[in-house]
Amino acid sequence: MNAGYVSLLLIVVALILFASGWKNVILRGITPTSLLLFFMLWILFMRWSTDWGGIRVYGCTLLLLAVSLGVMVRTPSFLYRFHLLSIALLLGSVYFFLRETLHLMPAVIWFSSEWTIAASVGFLAAALLRWPLLQIAGLSLGLLIGDVMLACAHREQMGMTLGQAEFQDAWWLTAFAARGCSLLLEGMVAGTKRAFKRARQRIRADSEPEND
């Protein structure tokens, strides 16, 4: 599949899910207006690019950077901002490491290298950040950092480009993986709590006749 088609497909899937009433489940805490504005700007900027100091920058890079910085500015706690930045650096480093070395480890690849990287980084984001808005912000900033690291590492072989179609596909795949892992982890935690609650109730019910 050509680069860029995956992101378009996942945009359509996301719009269908949100229109079907899944918005509060997948992205609770984010207003529909903000989501609609994000999708509109993404579609407008996904093929737009500009040269900045010899570096070609696509509009989606600027959009994700604005979203990430906006969330960090709105975060009231300085410690949580530092926490979010440290997680973004970790995610960016993992993304860069996998992009550079995954072809040397074919045994760990699931389906394709793109899916493997998205699942790995998405799971980390889901495990380290709970709230959807902070998760998307940390994930976006982390992938931007990783993309900059990749561009710097290969600047002698090719011109530096940020936010190209391959990166856009990676962002959407990772965002879907992160939210999917989050919902799965939340379901597992809720199920475990219900199981422990029922077990305690059964133990109490079994012990009451003995105490009488």
Residue pairs with C-beta under 8 A, 6 or more apart in sequence:
2 165
3 164
3 165
3 166
3 169
4 46
4 165
4 168
4 169
5 169
6 114
6 169
6 172
6 173
7 46
7 165
7 168
7 169
7 171
7 172
10 172
10 173
10 176
11 39
11 42
11 43
11 172
14 39
14 176
15 39
17 23
17 26
18 26
18 27
18 32
18 35
23 30
23 32
23 35
25 183
26 132
26 179
26 183
27 35
27 132
27 133
27 136
27 179
28 132
29 131
29 132
29 133
30 132
30 133
38 63
38 67
41 59
41 63
42 60
42 63
44 59
45 58
45 59
45 60
45 62
45 63
46 58
46 59
46 60
46 165
46 168
47 58
48 58
48 59
49 56
49 57
49 58
49 59
49 163
50 56
50 57
50 59
51 57
54 159
54 160
55 151
55 159
55 160
55 161
55 162
56 159
56 160
56 161
56 162
57 161
57 162
57 163
58 161
58 162
58 163
58 164
58 167
58 168
59 163
60 163
60 167
60 168
60 171
61 144
61 147
61 162
61 163
61 167
62 163
64 140
64 141
64 143
64 144
64 163
64 171
65 140
65 141
65 144
67 136
67 137
67 140
68 88
68 137
68 138
68 140
68 141
68 144
70 137
71 84
71 133
71 134
71 136
71 137
72 81
72 84
72 85
72 137
72 141
75 81
75 84
75 134
84 129
84 134
84 137
84 138
84 141
85 141
87 125
87 128
87 129
87 138
87 142
88 138
88 139
88 141
88 142
88 145
89 142
89 145
90 124
90 128
90 142
91 121
91 124
91 125
91 138
91 139
91 141
91 142
91 143
91 145
91 146
92 141
92 142
92 143
92 144
92 145
92 146
92 148
92 149
93 145
93 146
93 149
94 120
94 121
94 124
94 146
95 117
95 121
95 142
95 143
95 145
95 146
95 147
95 170
96 145
96 146
96 149
96 150
96 153
98 113
98 116
98 117
98 120
98 121
99 117
99 146
99 150
100 150
100 153
102 108
102 109
102 113
102 116
102 117
103 113
108 116
109 116
110 116
110 119
114 169
114 170
114 173
115 173
117 170
117 174
118 170
118 173
118 174
118 176
118 177
119 177
121 139
121 142
121 143
121 174
121 177
121 178
122 139
122 173
122 174
122 175
122 176
122 177
122 178
122 179
122 180
122 181
123 177
123 178
123 181
125 135
125 138
125 139
125 142
125 174
125 178
125 181
126 135
126 177
126 178
126 179
126 181
126 182
126 185
127 181
127 185
128 138
129 135
129 138
129 139
130 182
132 179
132 182
135 178
135 179
135 182
136 175
136 178
139 171
139 174
139 175
139 178
140 171
143 167
143 170
143 171
143 174
144 162
147 162
147 163
147 167
148 162
151 160
151 161
151 162
152 160
